[in-house]
Amino acid sequence: MSTLAHISEGYSAGSIKKTCENVLTKFRLERIEQRPLTLQEFIGPLSLCGCTMDDQWKEYQNFTGFISGDDKRKNDILAMTSGEDGGADPKKKKGGKKKKK
């Protein structure tokens, strides 16, 4: 399933649905126990469907990242790991425990 999800990246949900409908016919479903599904059965029908253009795919990815907040979280994590934030976390208190004398 993960490989199928990977190769269908860039295709619309409608294209993936159409591919599944073409592969999973009544005849094929009746014989699924004798011959399990393989990835190769999906590749041919999927290649016949229209794929999203690269520029549209990038715009879609940017939009999704902005709306979900994933881009901001990813940038924050990268900034923390690379030390660009100066090591200062506004939520942390300055200074440590004081030693007793």
C-alpha positions as CSV (number, residue, x, y, z in Angstrom):
1,M,0.0,0.0,0.0
2,S,2.8,2.5,0.8
3,T,4.4,1.9,-2.6
4,L,1.1,2.4,-4.3
5,A,0.6,5.7,-2.3
6,H,4.1,6.8,-3.3
7,I,3.7,6.1,-7.1
8,S,0.2,7.8,-7.1
9,E,1.7,11.1,-5.8
10,G,0.7,13.9,-8.1
11,Y,-2.5,12.2,-9.3
12,S,-5.9,13.5,-8.3
13,A,-8.2,11.6,-6.0
14,G,-10.5,11.0,-9.0
15,S,-7.7,9.5,-11.0
16,I,-6.8,7.1,-8.2
17,K,-10.5,6.2,-7.8
18,K,-10.8,5.5,-11.5
19,T,-7.7,3.3,-11.4
20,C,-9.1,1.3,-8.5
21,E,-12.4,0.9,-10.3
22,N,-10.6,-0.3,-13.4
23,V,-8.5,-2.8,-11.5
24,L,-11.0,-4.1,-9.0
25,T,-13.7,-5.4,-11.3
26,K,-16.3,-7.9,-10.2
27,F,-14.4,-10.7,-11.9
28,R,-11.1,-9.7,-10.3
29,L,-12.7,-9.5,-6.8
30,E,-14.1,-13.0,-7.1
31,R,-10.6,-14.4,-7.8
32,I,-8.7,-12.3,-5.3
33,E,-8.1,-15.2,-2.9
34,Q,-6.6,-17.3,-5.7
35,R,-4.4,-14.5,-7.0
36,P,-3.7,-11.6,-4.6
37,L,-3.4,-8.0,-5.9
38,T,0.0,-6.8,-7.1
39,L,1.4,-3.4,-7.6
40,Q,1.8,-4.0,-11.3
41,E,-1.9,-4.3,-11.8
42,F,-2.3,-0.7,-10.8
43,I,0.6,0.9,-12.6
44,G,-0.8,0.5,-16.2
45,P,-4.3,2.0,-15.5
46,L,-2.8,4.7,-13.4
47,S,-0.4,5.7,-16.2
48,L,-3.4,6.3,-18.4
49,C,-4.9,8.9,-16.1
50,G,-3.9,12.5,-16.1
51,C,-1.3,13.6,-13.7
52,T,-1.0,17.0,-12.1
53,M,1.6,19.3,-13.7
54,D,4.8,19.8,-11.7
55,D,4.1,23.5,-11.2
56,Q,0.6,22.9,-10.1
57,W,1.8,20.1,-7.7
58,K,4.3,22.5,-6.1
59,E,1.6,25.2,-5.7
60,Y,-0.6,22.6,-4.1
61,Q,2.1,21.5,-1.7
62,N,2.9,25.1,-0.7
63,F,-0.8,25.8,-0.1
64,T,-1.2,22.6,2.0
65,G,1.9,23.4,4.0
66,F,0.6,27.0,4.7
67,I,-2.9,26.0,5.6
68,S,-1.9,23.1,7.8
69,G,0.9,25.0,9.5
70,D,3.4,22.3,8.6
71,D,5.7,24.8,6.9
72,K,5.9,26.9,10.0
73,R,6.6,23.9,12.2
74,K,9.2,22.6,9.9
75,N,11.0,25.9,9.7
76,D,10.9,26.3,13.5
77,I,12.4,22.9,13.9
78,L,15.1,23.6,11.4
79,A,15.9,26.9,13.1
80,M,16.2,25.2,16.5
81,T,18.4,22.4,15.2
82,S,20.7,24.7,13.2
83,G,21.0,27.2,16.1
84,E,19.7,30.1,14.1
85,D,17.5,31.2,17.0
86,G,20.5,31.9,19.0
87,G,19.7,29.2,21.5
88,A,17.1,31.4,23.2
89,D,13.8,29.9,23.8
90,P,11.3,32.6,25.0
91,K,9.5,30.0,27.1
92,K,12.5,29.0,29.1
93,K,13.6,30.9,32.2
94,K,16.9,32.7,32.2
95,G,19.4,31.5,34.7
96,G,19.6,28.3,36.5
97,K,19.2,27.1,40.1
98,K,21.0,29.1,42.7
99,K,23.4,27.2,44.8
100,K,22.9,27.2,48.6
101,K,25.7,28.7,50.6
